[in-house]
Amino acid sequence: MVARRLEAKVEPIFHPDSYGYRPGRSALDAVAICRRRCWDSDWVIDLDIRKFFDTVPWDLVLKAVAANTDQPWVLLYVDRWLRAPVQQADGTLIERDCGTPQGSAVSPVLANLFLHYAFDAWMAREFPTIRFERYVDDAVVHCVSHAQARYVARAIGDRMTQVGLELHPAKTKIVYCKDGQRTDAHEHTAFTFLGFTFRARGARRKDGTGFTSFLPAVSDEALKRMGAVVRSWRLHRRTGHNLAGLAAVINPIIRGWQQYYGTFYRSALYGLFSRINAYLLRWIRRKYERLRAFTKAKASWRRVTTACPGLFAHWSWCRSAW
């Protein structure tokens, strides 16, 4: 109830470049806007706030809430919720003096409200011509020159100090959006935002000619996490299932990956999908003794993928298993 009341009150004041946990907005919207702005501006400040949810100061959170409600009970609820101890896995309670507990419906509203004043409104006031995308504590700022990026990054660092936060010195970096037209040499030419790594990648024009653009694709970290999930399925050992049964288990997860990570540069997922197919091919060889030979299993694979191309969600994109 508190989360809904606060959200209804503060949603109209939020900045248009704030995307996290807001109705009608998504992480993919932020990535799409970021891609377009990287084409328009040569430089990016990739911001990383050190342990935001663990260090956000309570007094400023409460001040932001008080400015947006006339109901004392709302402020009292938020104050008590902030001060509640955190229970560890072993049952012990940890007292805190800052930070917002995660997992509650009110947590993302408070995070957005705090950063609206700490970052969004401040940027609009101090740097009205500079564009950015923010998804809760993950933000990217676009600049037209290296000098401007250095100046704005220092100013943002000072601002974070003012509001009780800190930019991670090793993870916050200035990135040159290098592509086929922007060819200068710089230390950082890639960054990761919301699970997508932006860097120079091959692309094709409508007439089929190739060029190098600055594009997002699924990050190595996200691929590693998905690969761990695929290994945990142990598909090649599930010989008690048939193919339809295996598809029922994994298709909902694969579709989620396709819908999110496949939105941009989907070919970056083909290696992962080929690995899933390799596990399925091993499953065929384990389950059917007559198909133990690789050549026979390979021929069977081709028959199945041709006859039932929609059996597995990823087969519409990738059927290769070798």
Beta strands, then each sheet from edge to edge (+ up, - down):
strand 1: 43-48
strand 2: 86-87
strand 3: 93-94
strand 4: 132-135
strand 5: 138-143
strand 6: 173-176
strand 7: 191-193
strand 8: 196-204
strand 9: 210-218
sheet 1: 4+ 5- 1+ 6-
sheet 2: 2+ 3-
sheet 3: 7+ 8- 9+
end
